[in-house]
């Protein structure tokens, strides 16, 4: 799982996919604590799972794919 490990802070290396999904959003490389607070305030996103299943982000991703 080295590929996915590179997308998370080093503290999350070797964690299971379930643990990564339930990790705080700030565990993702490039997402600061401040970014995480904004996501929580705006969309009630607290975990990586919340981010990955948020309907607005899914709609945006689908639209972007269709536009390719």
N, C-alpha and C positions, 0 to 999 in steps of 0.2 A: 504494500500500500504506500510505497514511496512517493508516487505521484500525488496522491491527495495530501500526504504529510507536508509537502512543500507549500500547500495553500493555507496552512495553519501555523500559528506560533509554535515554536519549538517545544513548549510545555505540553503540547497535545500530540507529539510524535508517538507513534505506536498505539494510540487509542483506537478502539473499535469504531466502526462506522456509526453505531448507535450513540457512542459517547461523543463523537464529533458532532452529530446532529443535535444533541442536547447541550452542546457547549454554548457559552455566550457568544453573541455575534462578534464581539471584540477579539475572539480567538482566531478569526480569519485574518491572514496577513493583509495589511493595508486598511483595516477597519479600526479606527481609534476608539477609545472609551467615549470620546465626545460624539463620534459618529454613531456609536451604539445607543447613546442616550437620545439622539435625535430620532433614530429608527423606533425606539421604544415610545417616545412621546408622540410621534406622528402616526405610527402604524401598530403599536403594541407588539413590536418584534423584539423578543428577548433572546432567542436562541437561533442557531444556524438553521434548525428545522423550521422555525417560524419564518425566517427569511426565504427559505427555499420553497415554501408552500403558500406564501402570501399571494392572494389573487391578483393584486395590482402588478406585482413583479412578474407573475406568470403571464398575464395579459400583455405586458410590455415585451417580454421575451418572445411570445408567440407572434406578435405583430412584427418585431424585428426580423424574425426568421422568415415570415411570409414576404417581407419586403426585399429579401435577398434575391 
